[in-house]
Amino acid sequence: MNTFLTAIAFLTRIPVPAGRLSGGPLTFSRSIVFFPVTGGIIGVINGGLYWILKPLLPIEVLAVLLITLPIFISGGIHFDGLLDTCDGVFSGRSRERSLEIMRDSRIGSMGVIAGIIDVMLRYSMLITLPEGILPVLLITQPVTGRWVMSLGVQFFPYARQDGGLGQGFNEDKRLVYTVWSTGLAWLIIFALTDFRGVGMAVLAGILSLGAALWVARRLGGLTGDVYGGLNEIAEVAFMMIWLCAISLGLRL
């Protein structure tokens, strides 16, 4: 239970009793098992918003709320990670300077551009996807994103030598935690979409890890910001793959 609450506390702003949180590196590392479950909780809340407001608002307005609510639930940590990562890796500076830029609280031009593209893609896909599949994707999308984050923790070294937000997850990481995370993610996605959804999540994961590999070569590993950026990339990729499949004639 403690590891589950750690995942909730780290990935969201959902209140967690402070007295229930304890432990060290083992607790943080093991909490990646519950990253997909935490994503599922965010997705269920967002899906609930969709069902409540769907009869009341046009999809163009509702889409804005569906983009906004997860940002508020997570405290914007993943969105901010994407912006900081793009500021650093596209700065054209040295590894050390790139890491410094990513730690700077100010957002640069590349971060702004990345944020605009992220929101525009999400909005356009939300107003285009069929209503029959959209509620399911609102749940499975954040499950996929948080699962890919657990893969990033496991398969890449941590880039910073002076600590950082994501260091705790790397101090005692074990492959078995990622295996459990993968199993839970695939189980949730399969229950809601069947094997097609699992396959699309895997493809989104492959594309996202390709981006992670490119970033890791520039930075010497990943950081907490990059983990957040991976979530954003995986979520957008997952929805885009579904949209492409539907455009090619996939029957729901």
N, C-alpha and C positions, 0 to 999 in steps of 0.2 A: 504493500500500500504506500509506503514511504517513497518508493521510486516512482510510482504513478503520480503522486502528488508533486514530486519534483518536476516531472515532465509538464504537468499542468502549470506549475508556478513559473517555469522558465519560458514556456511557449505562449502563455496567455496572460491576461490580466484578471482571470477568474480568481476570486478570493480563495486562498488556501490557508487553513489555520496554521499560524506560525509555529505553534507547539508541536505540530505533526511532522515538521520538516527537520531532519537531522541526518547526519552521516557525512562522509567525505567523498573522495574521488570515486569510490566504488558505487555509491548511490547515484552520482551524476552520470557515470558511464552506463550503468545498468538502466537508467531512466530512458535511454533511447529505445528500449523495447516498447515503450508506451507512446512514442512519438506519433505513430499512425492513429492510435486510439484518441489522442488529443486532437489530431486533425479531424477525426470523425465527430468529436463533440462540437468543434467549430462548425463543421459542415451541417450537422443536425440543426444547430441554432440558425444558421443561414437558410437552410431549407425550410425551417418553420416560418421564418420571415417571409419567404416566397409564398408559401401556402396562405398565410394570413392576408398579405397585401395584394396577391394576384387578382382577386376580384375587384379591387378598389383602384389600382393604379395601372396605367399603361406600362408595358414592358420597358420602354425607354427611360421612364422615371424609376421603375423598380430596379433596373440594372444598376443604377448609380448606388442605390442602397445596398444591393447585394455585393458590390465591390467595397463599399465603405465599412459595413458591419464587421467583416473579418479583420480589417485593419484595426478597428477599435478593440476587438476582442484580444488580438495579439499585442496590442500596444504599438503597432506599427513596426515591430522589431524586424520582421522579414523584409518588409518594403524598404525600410531604412537600410538594411543590409545590402539590398540590391543597389541602392543609390551609392552607398559608400564604396562598394566593390567596383562599380563602374568608374567612379571618380579615380580610384587608385590604379586599376589595371589599364585604363585607357589614358593615363596621364603621360605616358611616354617616359617616365622617370625610372630611376633605379629601383631595385627591389625594396631597399630600405626606405627610400622616399615614398614609394607607393604605399607601403604599410603605414607610414606617418600620415599620409593624405587620408587613408581610410579611417584613421582614428580621429581625424579632425571632425568636430561636430557640424562644421559648415558644409553645405552641399554645393558642389561645383556644377559646371555646365553639363558634363557627361552624365552626372547623376540625375540632373533634371531631365535630360533627354531620355534616359533609361526609364525614369518614372512615368513620363508621358506615354512612351511606347507601351509600357506594361499596362497602364490603365486603359489606353485606347484599344489594345487587343482584347482585354477582358470585356470591355463594354461591347465592342462589335460582335464578339462571339456570344455573349449573353442574349443580345437582341436577335441573333440569327439562329441559334440552336432551337430545335423543335421543343415545344412545351412538354411533350411526353417524356423526354429524357432529361430535361434540365434539372428537375429536383434531385434526381439521382446523381447527376454530375456535381451538383453543389455539395454533396456529401463526399463523394469519392475523390473529387479534386483535391481538397486539403489533406485527405488521407495519403494520396500519392505524394504530395509535396513534402509532408513530414517524413514519410518513408525514405524519400531520396535524401533528406537531410541526414538520416541515420547512416545511409551508405557513404555520404561524404565524410562523416566522422570516422567511419571504420577504415576506408580504403585510401585515405590521404593523410600525410603527416600534418601536424599543426605548425603553422608558419611562424608564429611569434615566439621569441625566446624570453620575452619579458612579461608573460602572462597575457590575459585577455579573457573576454566573455566566454569563449568556447573552450578554454583550456581544460576545464574540469571534466569535460566529456572525453578527453583524450588520455587522461592520466592512468586510467585502468580499463581501457577499452578491450573488449574481447569479441571474437567473431560470433560466439553464441548469442550475444545480445542482438547483433544485426540479423542473425537467422530468425530469432523470435520476432523482431520487428517486421521482417519480410513476411513471415507467416501470418501475422496479425493483419498486416496491410492487405495481403492477397486475399485473406479470408473475408475481410469486410467488403472489398471490391467485388469479389466473386459472388457474395451473397446478394449484392445489389445489381450486378450487371452481367454475370456469368463469365466465362473464360475470355470473351471479347474484351471486357473491361480490364481484366488482369493483363492481357496482352498489350493493350494500349498503355497501361501504367508502366509495364516493363519497357516499352519503346520510349516513353517519356523519360524514364529513368536513364536509359542508355544515352539519349540526347543530352540530358542534364549533366551526366557524369563526363561526357565529352567536353562540355563547357568547363566543368570542374578541373579536368586534366589540363586544359589550356591555361586556366588561372593558376593552377598549382605550379606549372612550369615557370610562370612569371614571378610568383611570390615565394616559391620553395615550399609550398603547402597551402592549406586553407586556413581561414580564420572564422570567428563567429559571424562576421559580416558576410563572408562567402556562403556559410551555411544558410543564412537567411536568403541570400540571392538565389541559391539553388532551389529553395522552396518556391520562389516566384517563377523561376524558369520552368520548373517541373509542372507547376499548376497550369501555366499558360500552354506549355507543350501538350499536356494531357487533354485540355479542352480543344486545342487546335487539331490534334490527331482524331478526336471524335468527330469534329466538324468535317474534316477531310473524308473520313470513312462514310459519314452520312451523305456527303456530296457525291461519293462514288457509288452510292446505292445500298449502303448498309441498312438492313431492315431492323427496326427497333423491337 
